[in-house]
Amino acid sequence: MLDHIAINVKDINESVSWYKFNFNTEVKYQDETWAMLCVNGVNLALTISKQHPPHIAFKWHNPPPEDWKSHRDGSRYKYIEDPDGNTIEMVWWPNED
């Protein structure tokens, strides 16, 4: 199941304001390095390039393997690439098991 799509932006605050104005976006989380928005039921992560690559994230429904990294929001994740080099994130949310 799709969890979110992440795109890189230059300025988190400016981009959040733009999405709120143009799409009546719900802001689920925001800090200086990333924001999670909900646009018409779709989660959109705005990130700065030094933190995360642009990617598509799919939910992982089983407890993740030990080698997965942790986000500061408590989720666990692993980035992989598809055959064409696109970044795919597998993300597990601890409160959704």
C-alpha positions as CSV (number, residue, x, y, z in Angstrom):
1,M,0.0,0.0,0.0
2,L,1.3,3.5,-0.8
3,D,2.3,5.5,2.2
4,H,3.6,8.7,0.7
5,I,5.4,10.4,-2.2
6,A,8.4,12.5,-1.3
7,I,9.7,15.4,-3.3
8,N,12.7,17.7,-2.6
9,V,12.1,21.4,-2.1
10,K,14.4,24.3,-1.5
11,D,12.5,25.9,1.4
12,I,10.1,23.8,3.6
13,N,8.1,26.8,4.9
14,E,7.7,28.4,1.5
15,S,6.6,25.1,0.0
16,V,4.2,24.3,2.8
17,S,2.6,27.7,2.4
18,W,2.3,27.1,-1.4
19,Y,0.6,23.7,-1.0
20,K,-1.7,25.0,1.7
21,F,-2.8,28.0,-0.4
22,N,-3.2,26.0,-3.7
23,F,-4.6,22.7,-2.4
24,N,-6.1,23.4,1.1
25,T,-3.5,20.9,2.4
26,E,-3.5,19.4,5.9
27,V,-0.1,19.7,7.6
28,K,0.5,16.5,9.6
29,Y,4.1,17.4,10.6
30,Q,6.5,20.2,9.9
31,D,10.0,21.1,11.0
32,E,13.0,22.8,9.3
33,T,14.0,19.8,7.3
34,W,10.8,18.1,6.2
35,A,7.0,18.3,6.3
36,M,4.3,15.7,5.8
37,L,1.2,17.0,4.1
38,C,-2.1,15.4,3.2
39,V,-3.4,16.5,-0.2
40,N,-6.8,15.2,-1.1
41,G,-6.1,12.0,0.9
42,V,-2.6,11.4,-0.4
43,N,0.4,11.9,1.9
44,L,3.1,14.2,0.4
45,A,6.5,14.6,2.1
46,L,8.4,17.7,1.4
47,T,12.1,17.2,2.1
48,I,15.4,18.9,1.6
49,S,17.9,17.0,-0.6
50,K,20.6,16.6,2.1
51,Q,18.1,14.7,4.3
52,H,16.2,12.4,1.9
53,P,16.1,11.6,-1.8
54,P,12.9,12.0,-3.7
55,H,11.1,8.7,-3.4
56,I,7.8,6.7,-3.3
57,A,7.2,5.0,0.0
58,F,5.2,1.8,0.5
59,K,3.9,0.5,3.9
60,W,5.6,-2.5,5.4
61,H,3.1,-4.5,7.5
62,N,5.4,-6.8,9.5
63,P,8.0,-5.9,12.1
64,P,11.0,-4.7,10.1
65,P,14.4,-6.5,10.0
66,E,17.1,-5.3,12.4
67,D,19.1,-3.5,9.7
68,W,16.4,-0.9,9.0
69,K,17.0,2.6,10.2
70,S,14.8,4.7,12.4
71,H,13.1,8.0,11.7
72,R,12.7,10.5,14.5
73,D,8.9,9.9,14.4
74,G,9.4,6.3,15.5
75,S,8.9,4.7,12.1
76,R,11.5,2.3,10.7
77,Y,12.6,2.4,7.0
78,K,14.8,1.1,4.3
79,Y,15.6,2.6,0.9
80,I,16.1,0.4,-2.1
81,E,16.3,1.2,-5.8
82,D,14.1,-0.2,-8.6
83,P,15.8,-1.5,-11.8
84,D,15.8,2.1,-13.2
85,G,17.4,3.7,-10.2
86,N,14.3,5.2,-8.7
87,T,14.4,5.3,-4.9
88,I,11.7,3.3,-3.1
89,E,11.2,3.5,0.6
90,M,9.7,0.7,2.6
91,V,8.3,2.2,5.8
92,W,6.9,0.5,9.0
93,W,4.8,2.4,11.5
94,P,4.9,0.8,15.0
95,N,1.4,1.8,15.9
96,E,-0.2,0.3,12.8
97,D,0.6,-3.4,13.4
